[in-house]
Amino acid sequence: MNGAAGNVAGGLTADVRAGKDGSALAWDAGTNALTGGLGNAQNLVEDEKTAKGE
């Protein structure tokens, strides 16, 4: 969850600074949440493998 939240916060900060409009902000927030969530899932899988000694 932290990766998704961090991606959204960082992306929104960059978008606001760049002066993007509301639709771009919403699209980017969704994309950042998805990619952050995927990163979280990958980390979870790797952590489980490490815990099992794989």
VEXTIFI-413564 format. One record per residue (C-alpha): residue in one letter; x negated, y negated, z; residue number from 1. Coordinates in Angstrom, 1 decimal. Example, Ala and Ser with C-alpha at 12.3 -4.5 7.8 and 13.67 -1.06 7.14 Angstrom:
! VEXTIFI-413564
+--------+--------+--------+--------+-----+
: residu :     px :     py :     pz : num :
+--------+--------+--------+--------+-----+
:      A :  -12.3 :    4.5 :    7.8 :   1 :
:      S :  -13.7 :    1.1 :    7.1 :   2 :
+--------+--------+--------+--------+-----+
! end
This chain:
! VEXTIFI-413564
+--------+--------+--------+--------+-----+
: residu :     px :     py :     pz : num :
+--------+--------+--------+--------+-----+
:      M :    0.0 :    0.0 :    0.0 :   1 :
:      N :   -2.8 :   -2.4 :    0.8 :   2 :
:      G :   -4.2 :   -2.2 :   -2.8 :   3 :
:      A :   -0.8 :   -3.1 :   -4.3 :   4 :
:      A :   -0.3 :   -6.0 :   -1.9 :   5 :
:      G :   -3.8 :   -7.3 :   -2.5 :   6 :
:      N :   -3.4 :   -7.0 :   -6.3 :   7 :
:      V :   -0.1 :   -8.9 :   -6.1 :   8 :
:      A :   -1.5 :  -11.7 :   -3.9 :   9 :
:      G :   -4.6 :  -12.1 :   -5.9 :  10 :
:      G :   -2.7 :  -12.1 :   -9.2 :  11 :
:      L :   -0.1 :  -14.6 :   -8.0 :  12 :
:      T :   -2.8 :  -16.9 :   -6.7 :  13 :
:      A :   -4.6 :  -16.8 :  -10.1 :  14 :
:      D :   -1.4 :  -17.3 :  -12.0 :  15 :
:      V :   -0.3 :  -20.3 :   -9.9 :  16 :
:      R :   -3.7 :  -21.9 :  -10.4 :  17 :
:      A :   -3.4 :  -21.3 :  -14.1 :  18 :
:      G :    0.1 :  -22.9 :  -14.2 :  19 :
:      K :    2.0 :  -19.9 :  -15.5 :  20 :
:      D :    5.8 :  -20.0 :  -15.5 :  21 :
:      G :    8.2 :  -17.9 :  -13.5 :  22 :
:      S :    8.6 :  -15.1 :  -16.0 :  23 :
:      A :    4.9 :  -14.7 :  -16.4 :  24 :
:      L :    4.5 :  -14.7 :  -12.6 :  25 :
:      A :    7.2 :  -12.0 :  -12.2 :  26 :
:      W :    5.7 :   -9.8 :  -15.0 :  27 :
:      D :    2.2 :  -10.1 :  -13.6 :  28 :
:      A :    3.4 :   -9.4 :  -10.1 :  29 :
:      G :    5.0 :   -6.2 :  -11.3 :  30 :
:      T :    1.9 :   -5.1 :  -13.2 :  31 :
:      N :   -0.3 :   -5.9 :  -10.3 :  32 :
:      A :    1.9 :   -3.9 :   -7.9 :  33 :
:      L :    1.9 :   -0.9 :  -10.2 :  34 :
:      T :   -1.9 :   -0.9 :  -10.8 :  35 :
:      G :   -2.6 :   -1.4 :   -7.1 :  36 :
:      G :   -0.2 :    1.4 :   -6.2 :  37 :
:      L :   -2.0 :    3.7 :   -8.7 :  38 :
:      G :   -5.3 :    2.8 :   -7.2 :  39 :
:      N :   -3.9 :    3.6 :   -3.7 :  40 :
:      A :   -2.7 :    7.0 :   -5.0 :  41 :
:      Q :   -6.1 :    7.8 :   -6.5 :  42 :
:      N :   -7.8 :    6.9 :   -3.2 :  43 :
:      L :   -5.4 :    9.1 :   -1.3 :  44 :
:      V :   -6.2 :   12.1 :   -3.6 :  45 :
:      E :   -9.9 :   11.5 :   -3.2 :  46 :
:      D :   -9.7 :   11.2 :    0.6 :  47 :
:      E :   -7.8 :   14.5 :    0.8 :  48 :
:      K :  -10.4 :   16.2 :   -1.4 :  49 :
:      T :  -13.1 :   14.8 :    0.9 :  50 :
:      A :  -11.3 :   16.0 :    4.0 :  51 :
:      K :  -11.1 :   19.5 :    2.5 :  52 :
:      G :  -14.8 :   19.5 :    1.6 :  53 :
:      E :  -14.2 :   19.6 :   -2.2 :  54 :
+--------+--------+--------+--------+-----+
! end
